[in-house]
Amino acid sequence: MRIIDVPRRYAALSAETLTDQQRAFVEHSGPISLAVGGPGTGKTSAVIEKAHAELAAGHHVVVLGRGRLAADELHSELRARLGDRTPMRTSYTMSSLAFALLALRAESDSEPPPRMVTGAETDAVLTDIIADVIDRGPEDPTNARIYSALAAAGLPDEILGVERFRHELRDSIMRAQECDRGPGDICALADEMSVPVWHLVAEFYERYEQLQSLASATEDQGERLDVSALVAAAAGAVRHWPAAEGGLPDWVIIDDAHELTNAGWALVDALRDHHVRIALVANPDQSVEIFRGARPDFIAEYGPALPLSHSFLHPESRGAILRDLAASIPTAGLTVQRHWQAESGGEKPVAHVLPTASQEEHHVVNLVRSFALTGHRDELGATREEATAPAKPYSLRQIAIVTRSSADAQRFARALRHAGIQVQTSQTEVLLSEEPAIAPLLSAARIAVDYGAIVEGLIRPGLRGGDADRALTTSEEFLDRVDQLHESVRELLTSPLIRVDPADVRRIMRACAAADAADSTGIGTAQGRVKLRLIEACLMPPAAALLPAELQAGPRKLAEALKRASTSAANSEPAESVLWDVWEECGRAEIWRDQALAGGLVGATADHNLDAVMALFKVAATHAERNFGASASVFLDDLERQSIPTDTLADHGQIPEAVSVLTVGQAAGRHWPVVIIPGLYDGAWPDTRIRDTTLRWQSLVDIFSGRQDPSRPLGEADAESYAAARRETIAGELRMFLAACACASEHLILTSVDDGETLPSVLVTKADPNPTWDYGRRQLSPRGMVAALRAALEDDDTREAERAQLAARLATLARLDVPGADPATWPGLWEPTTTAEAFPPEVPASLGPSDLESILTCPLRRFLERAGAQSESTLAMNSGTLIHQLAEEYGAKEIPENELRAEMRERLDELLLEFPLPRRNGWEANRVRQELEIMTDRLAQYLASHQGKVELETKMKFDAHGLHINGRLDRIEHNPEGARIVDFKTSSKAITGTQAQANPQLALYQYAYEKDSGAPSQGATLVYLKGESSGKATTRVQSALSETEINMDEYLTTARTFIERGEKKAFVNGRCGFCPVRSSCPAQPEGQRVV
């Protein structure tokens, strides 16, 4: 059973509440019943009531919805009426009914049921066919017709490798199948209409059919039918249905019949010929599938039509606009559906035009927030206007964003998620294999499949091989394979399945490096061996047990999962079993379930991950059923070849409170109280481009569907045919817009952009003749609105008359619990929690060398940086740690510079293993390596030129002026004149010589040395190692402490005072321009506080 989420909209209906027109449709018992009506006139209600009546009378009834979600909703409504008396299968889509009829026919003939081929599988097969053609090339005789068709059409050979070509080819084949046409029909049309590119389509179509026939050749396999071919095949099967054999329904009731294709109407005719009674409801003006072959013009042939002329959903304020839109659409044989009445009043559609596309996204987010918080679109919209009358807030599930394209749907869904608003979509936005929760599962399954080869081909020779394996372990192929596997293992460790902290991964790498250093028997490079040790620890539980105890959990869990899954893979069990082994061992099911039930953004992510996992197992199970005996490796290969998202019938959870973001095709026929239609740009909607492509598949659809006269060759296009094609294109766009507008039951808001290049669509003024153009100032979140109101209240230029309104608006937001609106939460109004000193005089405060400089320069910056506001990246800090480690290890060696540089370079390669670099030869790895090599060379040059007696990493620890000072001196160089303190820097910008003379950090180093040794220091030096090329390091010198104007007692006393009082003062200084906390600094304009 699938988990569906459909609100009860029609359960309260009964025969007594129907209009006379609806009742006439319900009670009509002739062979054909047809009802047509405009938006919201009760068409679906009539379908449900008629199905209810016929089911209650004991008839076998089938109800068809335009899609799976609509069919689920129809079934739910019928179940609400009939309860347990509802048949298990009542509601279908046209495709699912066709499959059921074909399966019933196959069962009667004692044949295997047909096998349905998904669009993703079709795409994968075409990918293989095209790849084979490209590999064989034009020299192969079997490809002669393909390459000659390319030449005749004027297309280059390279187009075969273009992804768009494959997509158009798939669309051409699927549309031809829907119309029950084969390769021969397309060839004939190509000759008749002088379109040589159709010969190309026909040739690939023929090869595709041959492969599908071969796959169906085995005795236990039924006929393989694409989804697009099901309905036509079912129509043929019903036409030849034995009269004495039952199984056909008594009634077929079809909602949204205006979306039926030629094949769908053929199935309707075949069923009618077998005395199945047909009931249809439709609105030809709302057909959104015409570009896929829908034939709303056929509806008139099934009349006379019963008109439904009263709209229950749309008041006259919207109804008049919807009727005007319908009137501008060419008729499809019927106009009675355009004459309907509505109740007076209601909210008019409104349009907002924004200055930029980015502001439009923010505005849509703000509209959703406003409706959810206040029940009105403008409650959060302005800062200086009076609040609107109170309204009941809408739940997020009552709000929908309807877009023309899936790209726009994804764009606005991202904007909503970024704003923390949960989103429900009806489409698969990414490939299953690219889902964050699925990618690591597939990676683990791939490793499990190759487990034996990895152990014997990589780990054994790399870690325990002999001289015979030396050539293998140093080969480029071996190293690349180790790199790829090492990267996969690291990604698995940090993936949502295992969740090892990246810092712990680096610690694990260091443990592996230490283990390798203690083992002198390995061959190959040290870098390769350390990577192999990590791979071994993550594949083999005994190796994971050798890691430090605190680091074992993640690798051990991964190793146990891979070991168990490898056993299943070695026993040739299907992919479902291999994946289950990994999934169960990782133990995320219960954790994600609890998070999903807890709600919130974390819960939404967990819920999405669980849905993806369910979909994966459903796809794996289906693959096993359709490819008996196929190994896990075959499944992984097939999934990897897919380049379009796969639909799935897997169980899925529902987000109880989420905004629906859908395309028009997904939203058509459904209703929400609040509907926002963004993206109404000139040239985008309506998109008036003629629907013609490289393969001209849209023309094929038009000819097969009867919308284009095949007597005139396409090569003779003239102004009249172009104008006709353009009119049909515009009509299709208007139908989509009408269907989108009809989704709103209370509020309809349209948004567009006018930035000079992107202009509003003509559809904007069709819905709202006077759109609002000044919403650029309204792009504020609730928090942003609070900030704007507070700033306006603090503004001296704000008139007194406005202040009361501003305060009232702020009070409204406070009542809505918008953070920051309540004055009680404003830090500027708080009284200090205590006046006691942060550090009493008798308690020493800790201070490091760099802390002294930062606290004297700007105490506020020091405080904020210690709280996490660091500007330096983790990678940069790690680079500094690595360079300082080299300085410690080689600082006392007295060998020539060339030898020192070579040794330090080799050691650098070993230390780089601790860096989380993506690939051995990746551009980022090369950049970091180049920087580190330059700093290493500069360090080697400095060390070689300053040899002699040195002290390295000398600890300094003493108390002075109420401070407990603790730190290390990088280097102390002793010479006949005395000792010089050296501090290595890896930052890119060096201070000036004047600044060095007064540098507190260097002065503290000298002070500490003198205090510890009792001898005067001869000065201190900063050595900057970073640069563009190898060479000498940049140095900055501070004279002996006695020769400077520095008063260390004053420095330390001042620092103690700041710390003792807990003061976080901000001082303007020469580093303000580079300060990472400038926006939080009251000494800067952008950091000044508003109350």
N, C-alpha and C positions, 0 to 999 in steps of 0.2 A: 504494500500500500504506500502511495506517495503522500508526503505531508504537503498539504496545500493550504493556502491562506486566502480565503475569499470571504469578504463580509457578506452577510445575508442582506440582500437588497430587495428580494421579491417574495420572501417567505410569508409576508403578511397579506399577499394578494389572495383573493378568492374570486369565485365566479361573480359574486355580488358587487365587487369593486371594479369590474371591467367596464369599459365604455361599450356602447352598442356596437361600434365598429370592431373592437377586439372580440366581443362575444360572437359576432357573426363569423369571424375567422375561426374561432375555437370550435364552433358548432358545425362548420362546413365539413361535409363528409365525402365530397366528390373526389375524383382521381387526382385533381390538382387544386390546391388552395394557395392563393397568393395574396399577401398583404404588403403594401408599401407605405412608407411614412418617412417624415423628416426626422431630424435629430430629437431624441427624447420623447418620441410619440408612443412608446410602450411596445415596441416590436418584440424585444426579448421577453417582456412580461407575457405577451401573447403566446410566444413559443413555449414558455414554461407551463402556462395554463393549459394549452392544447395537449402538450405531452402528459401533463398530470391527468387530464380527463381521459385520454386514450389508454394510459397505463391502468387507471382505475377501472376502466371497462374491460381489462384483461387482454388488451392487444399487445403485440410485440412491437415496441416503439424504439426507434433509433433517433437520437437528437444529435445534430452536427453543429459544432461551433467552428469559428474561423481559425482557431488555434488551440493548442493544448490547454492553455490557461482558461480560455473561454469555455472549453468543454468541461474542465474541472469545475468551473463555477456553475455551469448548467446542472451538472450531476449533483453538486452540493445543494442547490436550490430544490431539486426534485426530491432529494433525500430528506430535506427539511419538511417537505409535504407528506411523503409516503412513509418515512421512517424505515423500519426493517423490511417493508414490502417493496422497497426500491430494488430493481434488478441490479446484479453486479456490474453489468455493462449496459449502460443506457446512452451515455454521451460519448461521442467520438469526434475526431477531426475527419476530414474527407480522406486523408491518407491512411489513418488507422482503420477506418471502415473498409477501405479498399484492401488493406492487408488482411483483415479478418475474413472478408469474403474469399480472397485467394486461398487463405489457409483452410477454410471450410471446404472449398472446392478440391484442394489437394488431398484433404483427409478422405473425402468421398471417393476419390480416384485411387486411394491407397498409395499416394505419392508423398515424398517429404514436403513439408511446408516451404514456401518461398523464403529466401533470405534477403532481408532489406539491407541495401548498401547505403551508408551515410554519405553526406557530402564530403566529409573529411577523408573518408576512404576513397571516394572517387578522385579527389585531389591527389592523394598519395599514388594511386594507380597511374594517373596522367603524368605525374612527376617522373615515374619510372619509364613510361613510354617515351616521353620527351628526352630524358637522359639517354636512353638507348639510341634514339635517332641522332642526337648530337655526337655520341661516341662513335657510331658507325660512319657518320658523315655523308656527304653527297656522293661519295664514290661507291657506296653500297647500292646495288641495284634495287633493293627493296625500298629505298628512300627516294627513288627517282621522282615519283609523283609528288612527294612532299616538297622537294626542292624546286621542282618545275612550277608548282603552284605558288611558291614564294616568289619566284622570279616573275611570273605572270602578274602577280599582285603588286610588284614593285617593292617587296619587303626584303630587308637584308636577312641573311642567314642567322645573324646574331639574335634576332628577335625571339628565336626558339628558347633562349635561355632567360628571357625576361619574365619575371613573376606575373606581371599583368597579362601577358599573353596566355599563360596557363589558366589564369582565372577566367579570362574571356572564353577560352576553349571549353572550360568546365560549364560555364553558363550556357554556351551554345548547345552543348550536348544535352544538358538537363532540360532546356526549353524545348528542344526537338523531341525528347522522350515524353514530355508532358503532352505534346500534341500528337503522339503516336507516330512520329516520323523517323525514318531510318537514314543511314548514310546514302542510300540510293536516291531518296527523295531530295536530299540536299545537293547531290551531284546534278540531278536534273534541273533544280532551280538555278544552280551556278551557271549552267549552260544557257538556260532559258533567259535569265536576267542579266547575263554578262557580268557576273561577280566571281572572278577566279579565286578569290580568297576562300570561298565556300568549298572549293575542292580540297583545300587544306583541312578545313573542319571535317569534311566527310572522310578523309583518309585517317585522321586521328580517331574519329568516331568509330570507324570500322575496326581499327586495332583495339580500341577499348572494348567493343562488343566481343571480339574474339577472345580476349583475356577473360572476360566475364563468363563466356560460354565454357571455356576450359575449366574455370573454377567450379562450374555447376555440373561438370561431366561425371563426377563420381556418383555412385548409386545412392549414397546416404546424404547427398547434398541437393536441396531444392533449387529451383531457379533463382539466380541472383538478380534482383530487381533494384534499380536505383529508386530513391524516394520519388523522384520526378516521374518515373515510369509506372508507379503503382496504380494510379487511378485509371490510366488508359488500359492497363492490363486487366484490372477489375471490371471495367466496362465491357471488355471483350469476353471475360469469363461469364458475366451475368447474361450477356446476349445469348450465350450457348448453354444457359442453365437448364437442366432437364425439367420439364414441366411437372413431372410426377414427384420431383424431389423437393423437399421443403428446405428450410433454413433461412429463407429471405424474410425480412421483417414485414409487418403489416403496414407500418407507417415509417416514413423517413421525414423528419421535420428539420429544416435547415435554416439556421439563423445566419444573417449576413450573407445571403445567397449572391449578393453582388460581387463577391470575391471568387466565384467559381470560374475555373478555366474551361477550355473546350473539353478536356477530358472529364472534368467534373460534370458538365452538362450532359456529356455522353453517358456517364454512369447514371445520372438522373433519368435520362430517357430509357436506358436499359431496364432500370428498376420499374419504371412506369409500365413498360411493355409486359412485365411479368406481374402486373396487377398490384404492385406496391403503391399505396397512396402517398402522394408527395405534398408537403406543406412548405411553403417558402415565405420568408419575410426578407425584405431588402430595402435599401435606399441606394439607387444607382449613383447618386451624387457623392457618395462617401466611399467609393471603391478606391483603395490605395494600392492594389496589386496589379493594375493594368499593365505596368511595364514587365510583369512576369506572366502575362497571358490571361489575366482576368477578363471575362466577357460580360459586363453588366448590361450590354445591349441585348443579350439573349433573354433577359427577364420578361420583356414585353410579350414574348411568344408564349408565355405560360399564363396569360391573363384569362379572364378579366381580373384586374387588381382591385382588392378591397382597400380603400384609402384609410389610413390612420391619421386623423387631422387635428388631434389635440396633443400638444406637448406638455408632458408632466414635469419636464426637467428644466426647460429654458423659459424664463420670463420674456415678455415682449421686448424689453430693452436689449437682450441678446438675440432673441428670435428674429427681429427685423434684420439684424446684420447677417445672421446665418442664412436667411431666405435670400438676401441680396447676393451673398456669395454663391448660393446654389443657382441663382438666376443667371450668373455669368458663366456657368459651366455648360458646354454643349449637352443637349439632351441625349439620353440613351434609350429612346423609344417611349419613355414615360415622363410625365411632368406632374402627375397628381401628387407626388410626394413633396412638392414644393408649396403646396397650399395647405398650410396648417396654422393653427391659432395657438396663442399662449396667453397666460395670465398677465395682467399689467404689472408694471413696477419691475423691481429687480435691479441688480448691480450691472451697470454698463461695462463692457470691456474697456480697459485702459491700456495705453501704450506709453512706454518710457524710452526715451532716446538718450543714450549715454555717450560721453566724449570718447571713450576708448573701449576696446574689447575687454581689457583687464577690469575696468570699472564696471562693465556689464556683469562680469562674473561676480564681483563683490556685491553688486546691487541685487542679483538673484539670491545670493546668500542672505543679504539683509532682508529681502522680502520674506524668505522662508522663516527667518528668525522672528520677524514682526508678526506674521500670521500665527506662529506657534506661541508667541508670548502674549499677544494682545487681541488676536482675531481680526486685525486690520492691517492693510498694507502700509499705512503711513504712520503708525503709532511710534515707530522708531525712526521715522524718515527725516525729520527736520528738528532744528534746535530752537527756533524762535517762533513757532506757531503753536496755537493752542491745541491741546490734546483732543483727539476725536472722541466721539461718544464711546463708552465702554462696549466691548463685544466679547463674545465667548471665544477663547483661544481655540485654535484648531490643533489636533494632534498631527504629528509629522506624517502619519499614514494617510491623512486626508489631503495631502499636498502632492502634486506631481509636476515634474519638469518634462515637457514634451518637446523634442527636437526633431529636425528634419533628418539628420544623419547620425550614425553611430559615433562619428568623430566628435560631434558637438555634445552628444550624450556623455561621452567619456570626459570631455573637457569640463562640463558643469558638474559632473559627479566628483571629479577631482577637487574642484573648488569647494564643494560642500564638505567633502571629507577633510580637506585641509582646515576648514573652519570648525571641525569637530561635530558636524551634523551627520548622522548615520544615513546611509543611502541603500536603497533596494533597487537593483537593476534586473531586467529580464533577459539580459544577454550575457554571453561569455565574453568578457572584455579581452582576455588574453588566452593564449594556448594553454591547455591543461598542463603541458610539460614545463611551462614557464611560471606556474603558480609558486609562490614562496614556500608553501608547505609540500608541494609535489616534486619540485626539482630535486631536493635532497633525497626523497624516497626513490626516485628513478636513478639517481646517481649511486645510491647504496645498492640498489638491485643490479645495476650494471657491474659494480665491483664484485658482488656476490656471484654473478654469472661467470666472471673472469677470475674468480678467486684462485683456482688451482694454477692458472697461467701466471698470475701475479706472484704467488709464493715461489713457484719453481723458476720462473723466468726473470724475476726482478730481485726479490728479497734474498733468496738463497745465493745466487752468484754475487750479488752486491755486498752482502754482509758476511757470507761464509764461503765464498768462492776461493779458488786457488789461482795459480798463475795462468791456467788454461782459460780462466774467465776474465783475465785482465783486459784483453782487447774488447770484449763485449761491454764491460762496465764503463769503458771510456768512449764508446761510440756515441755519435750524436743521437741516433735513434733511441738508444737505451736512456740517455740523459733526458731527452724530450719526454719519453714515457714516464720516467720518474717524476719530472716536473709536473706533468699533467695529473698524475695520480696523487702527488703531494698536495697540489692545489685542491683537488677534489676532496681529499681527506680533511684538509684544514677547513674547507667550506662546510663539510658535514659536521665537524666539531662545533662550529659556531652557528649552525643552522637552527631553525626552530625545533628540530627533532631532538638534538643533543644539548644545545644551549650552553656550551662552554664559553666562558668569558675570553675575549681576545688576549687579555693580559695573561691568562692562564695558559693559553696556547703558546705564547712566547716562553713561559716558564717550562712548559713541556719540551719545547725545542731546546732550551738550555740544558735540560736534563738529558735529552738525547745526545747533545753535543758532548756533555761530560761523560756519558757512557761510552761514546765513540773514542774519546781521548784516552780512556782507560783500557781500551781494547786495541792492541797494536797489530791484530791479525787481519784487519780489513784491507781490501784493495780498492782501486778507484779513487775518486776525489773525496776529500773530507766532506765537502758540501753535499755530494750525492749520498754518502753513507748516512749522514745525519737525517736527511730527508727519508731515506729508507727505514731508519729506525723509528721515525714517527709513523710511517706507513705500517710497519710491523706491529707497533703497539696498538694501532687502530684496527688491525685485521686479526690479530692472534691474542686471545685473552691471556695466555701465559706471559707474553711480552708486555702487555699492559700492566701486569702485576709487578713488574720490575721498576716501574716509575715510582717516584715518591708518593707516599700514601695520600697526601692531600691533592694530588693531581691525577689519581687513577680513575676516578668515577666516570668522567666523560669518555676517555679512550676505551675503558673496559665495557661500558654500555654499547658503544659502537662496535667493538670487536665481537661481542657476544651476538649482536644483531646480524653482523655480516657472516659470522661463522654458521649460525643457524640457517640463514637464508642460503648460504652456499651449499649446504647439505641438500636442501630442497631443489636447488638448481641442478646439482650433480645428479639427482634422481629423476631429472627431466620432468619435474612437476611444473604445472602452468604458472604463468606470471602472477596470477592472483595469490598463489601460495607463497611465492618468493616475497612478494610485496607485504603480505600479511605477517610473515616472519619478522621482517624489518620493523613494521609498524607496531607489532605487539611488544617486541623487545624494547623499543624506544619509550614506551609507556606514556605517550602524550594524550591518549584518548580521554582518560578521566580528568586530567588537568584542563584540557581545552573545553571539555563539557562543562566543568564547574565555572570556568571563566565565561563561557557563552551564556550560561544561565544567570550569571551575575550582572550581565549587561554592560553598558558603557562602551567606549571605543575599544578597550582591550577585549571585551566580550564580543564585539562585532568582528574583530580580527580572528578571534578563536572560532567563532561561528562560521566565518568564511572559510577558514582552514579546514574545518570539519566537513563542510559541504564539498570542498575540493577533493578531500580524501575519499568521501563517499562516491563522488563522480569517478575517481580513478579506479576504484574497485569495481564499479559498475562497468566501466569501459573494459577492464581486464577480464571480467566474467563474460561479457558479450564477445570479446575477442576469442576466448577459449571455446565458447559455444560455436562460433562461426568458423574457427580454424582448429578443428579437432587435432589434438596431438602437437600443436605448435608450442615451441619452447618459450621460456621467458625472454630469451634473446630476440626471438622473432617479434614478440610483442613490443619490446623496447625499440627495436628498429622501426617498426610500423609507426609507433607513436612519435618517434623522432622525425619521421618523414612528413608528418602532418604539418601543414602550414596555415590551416584555418581552424578556428575553435570547434570542438565537438560538442554537439548537444547531448544531453544525457537525461535518462528517466530516473536517475538515482534519487533517493530520499534527500531532502534538503531542509534545513531549518529556516525559520522565518524570523525576521527582525521585527518585533512587535511595534516599534516606533521608528520608522524610517521614511524618508522622502523617496518616492518612486521617480526614477529618472529613466525615460524610455524614448524610443523613436516613435514616429507617428504610426508605423506599421504595428508596433507592439502595443500602443495605447489605444488604437482605434476600437470603438465599441465599448470601452470602459469609461468610468466616470469618477471624478474626484471633486470635492467641494471647491478646492483651489487648484487652478492649473496655470502654470507659467510657461509661456512659449518664447524662448530666447532665440537669438541667432537669425532674426529676420533682416537679412542684409540684401541689398540690391545685387542681383546676379547669383545669390546663393539660394534664396527662397523668395520668389520662384526662380528655379534654375532653368533658364529658357534655352539652354544648349540642346541641339538636336541629339537624341539618344542614339548616336552612331559611334562605332568603335572600330578598332583595327579589323576585327573579324566580322563586323556588321551584324552581330547576333541579334540586335534589337529589330532589325529589318526582317530577320528570319522569323522572330516571334510574331511580328505584325502580319507577315504573309501566311504563316501557319494558322494564325488566329482569325484570318479573314479580314483584318483591318486595312490591308494594303492590297491593291490590285496587282496581281502578278503578271498582267498582260503587258505592262510597260517596263522595259528593262531599267534597272536602277541607274545604269550608266547614262540615261537620258534625263537626268534630273533637271527640272525647270523651276521657275519662280513659283508656279502654282503648287507643285508637289512639296517644295520647301516650305511654303506658307502653310500648307495643310499639316505637315509634320510639326511645324512650330505651334500651330493652334492646338494640336493634340498634346504636345508637351506642356503647354501652359495649362490646359484643362486638367492634366494629371496633377500638376502642382497645386491648382486650386482645390481639387478634390482632397488632397492631403491636408491642406490648410483648413478646409471645412471640417474634416474628420478630427483634426487636433483641437479646433475651437469647440467642437461639440462635446469634448471630454469634460468641460467645466460645468458644474451644476450650480455654483454660487459666484465664484470670482474668476475672472479671466484677465490675465496680465500678459502683455506682449512687451518684449524688450528688443532694442536694436542699437546701432552704433552710428555715429556721424563724426568721423575724424578727418574728413577731407578726402580720404581714399576709400574707406568703407562708408557706404551711405545706406540710409534706411530703405527697406523694401517698399514697393507700392502696396503690399498687403497690410502695412502698418496703418495707413490711413483708411483702408477698407474697414478695419475693425474699430479704429478710433480716429475720427476726422481731425481731432485736435490733440495730438500726442504731447506729453510733457517733455520738454527739452532741457530742463534745468536740474536734472538729478545728479549732475556731477558732484555737487556739494553734499550729496546725501550718502556717499559711500562710506558708511561708518558701521562698525559692529556695535553691539550694545556697549562694550567697554569703550570703544572709540567715541560713542555718543556721550557717555559719561564724561570723558576727558574734554570733549568740545564744550559741553555745558559748563563744566567747572572752570575752564579757561575763559569762557565768555563772562561768567560771574566775576572773575578776578580782573577782567579787562576794565581799565579806567574809562575807556571810550564807550562802554555799554551804558545806554540810557537807563535812568532809574525806572522808567515805565516798563522796560523790558525785563528788569531783574526779577520781578514777581513771576512773570511767565516762565522764565528760565528756571527759577527755583521750583515752580510747579511741575515742570517737565522732569526735573531731577527727582522730585518726590515720587512721580509716577514710576520712574525706572526703579527707584528704591523699593516701591511696593511690589514690583515684578521680580525682586531679588536679583537685579542685575549687579554684578560685583562692582564695588566702588561707588555706587550711587548714594549709599547711606553715609552721611557725614560722620557717624560713629566709627566708620572704618577708615577714616582719613588719618594717616600717621601724623600729618602736620598739626593736628588738633590734639593729639595725645599728650598727656603729661608724662614726664619721665617715670619709669617704673621704679627707679631708685637713684639716689644721689651719692651712693657710696662709691668709693674709688674701685676701679676694676681690679687693681692689684694693690693691696695695702702695702705700706712701706716695708713691712717685715717679710713680704713674700717676693722672692726674686722672679723676674720675668725673663723668659727665654728669648734669645736674640741670635740670629745667624749673621754672617758677614754681609750677605746681600740684603738682609732685612734692614741693617743700619742705613745703607744708602737709600733704600726705598722709603723708609719711614722719615728720614730727614728731607727727602725730595718732595714726597706727597703722601702723608699718612692715609688719606682716603684711597688712593690707588693701591697701596699695599694691602689695605683691608679687603678691598673688593677682589683683588687678584688672589689673595689667600682663600676667598670664598668661592673661587672657581672661574672668575672672569679673566682667563689667561688668553693672551693673543698668540702665544707660540703654540704651534701644532705639536701633537704627540710625536710625530715622526721627527721633527726638529729637535725635541728634547732627547729622544732616543739617540739621535746622531751625536749630540753633545756627550751623552753618557759613553758611547762607543769610543769617541776620540779621547776622552779622559782615561778610559781603560787602556788604550794604546800608550798614552803618555806615561801611565803608571808602570806598565809592563816593560817598556823599552827606554824609559827615562834615564836609567843608570848604565846602559850599555855603551861601551867605548869601542866602537867599530866604525870603519869607513862609511861614509854617507850612502854609497851605492848598496852596500850589503845591508845597512840598516833599513833603507827604503824597501829592498826586496823582502826582508823578513817581515816588515810591518805590513806590506801588501798581502803577503800570504796569510798573516794573522787576520787581516781585515776580511778576507774571503770567509774565514771560519766564523768570525763574529757576525757577518751579514746574515748568517743562518737564523739569527734571532729576530731579524726584521721580517714583518708580515708583507713581503713583497709579492705581487700577484703572479709574476712569471719570471723565469731566469733571464729571458731576453725581452721582457716587456719594456715599453718606453719609460714608465715610471721607475722601474727598477734600474734602468740604465741612467736615468737622471740622478737618482739618489746615489748610486754607485760612483758616478762621475764626481759628485760633490765630495763624497767621502774620500775618494782617491786623491783629490787635490788637497784636502785638508791633511790627509796622511802624509803626502809628499812634503807639504810645508812643515808639518810637525817633525818629520825625519830630518829635514834640512836644519831646523832650529836645534834639535837635539844633537846633531852631529857637530854643529858649530859652537855648542856650549857644553862640552864634555868636561868632566872633573868630578869633584866631590859634590854630591847632591843628596838631598833628603826628599822623599816622594810621599805624597798624601799624608803629610804630618798633621796629626790631630791637635787642635787647640781647644782648650777647655778651661775657663776661669770665670770668676765672679768679679764684677766691678760696678760700682755706682748702682747697686740694686738690680743688676742684670746678670743672668746666667748665660754666658756667651759660649757657643759650641759650634765647631766647624772644622774644616780641613784646609790646609794650604797645599795647592797642587804641587808646588816645587820650590825648594830652597836651594839656591846655588851658592856654594862656598868658594871664595877666592881670597887671595892674600889681603885684599882691602876689607873683607868682611862677608856678610851674607846678603843676598838679594832674593826677594820674594817674587815668584813668577806665577801668574794666573792665566790659564789658557781660556780663550773665548772662541765660540763657534758661531757667534752672531755675525751678521753681514755688515753692520754699520759700526765703525770704530769711533770712539769719542775723540775730542780734540786734545792736543797736548796740554792746554790750559786746564781743561776739565780733569785730565788725569792728575795734575798736580794737587787738585783739591778733592780727589775721589775718596769718599769715606770708606769704601770697601778695602781699597789698597792700604789706606791708613790703618784700618783695624788689623789687617794682616801684619803690618809692621809692629803695631802696638802689642799684638799677641806674641810675636816672636821675641820682642825685647823683654816682655814680661816673663816669658818662659825661660829664655836663655840668659838673661841678665846682661847681654851684649847689645850694642846699638846696631840697628839695621842700616844697610847701605842703600836702601831704596827698594822699590817694587816696580814690576813691569807687567803690563797687560799684553798678551800675545794673541793677535787675531789671526785665525788660521783659514777662515773662509775667503774665497776669492774665485776669480774666473779662470785662472790657470795656475800651474805649479810654479813655485818660486819662493821668494822670501816672504815670511809672514809679516804683517803690519804690527809694529810695537808702539806702545804708549808708556812713557816712563814717569814715575813719581820719585822725586828726590827723597833722600833720607828724611825721616819724620822730623828730625830736629831742624832740618833746613827748610821746612814748609811752614806755612802760617796756620796749620791745622792744630786745633786744641782738642785733643781726644777726650779730655775730661768734660769739656763743654758738649761735645757731640754725644757722649754717652749719657750725660745728665739730661740733655734735651730729649733723647730717645726714651729714657726712663719716664720722663714727665708725660709724654704723649701716651705711653702704654699704661701708666698708672691711672691716668684720668679717663682712659678709654676714648680719647679724642680722635675723631676721624676728619681732621681738617683737610681742605683741598688747597694746595699751593700751585699757582701758575708758574710753570717752569718751561725750559726749552724742549721738554719731551711731550708737551701737551698735544702737539700735532700728531703724534704717533700713539697716543694713549688708547688702549682698547676699551676703557670705561668712560670715555669722554661724554657720552650721552647721559651718564648718571652723575656727572660732576656739577655741583652748583656753581663752580667758578666759571663754567662755560655756558653760553646762551642756551644751547640745546639741553642742558642738564638741570636748568633751574626748576625748582619744585613748585607745583601748583597746590597750595594748601596741603 
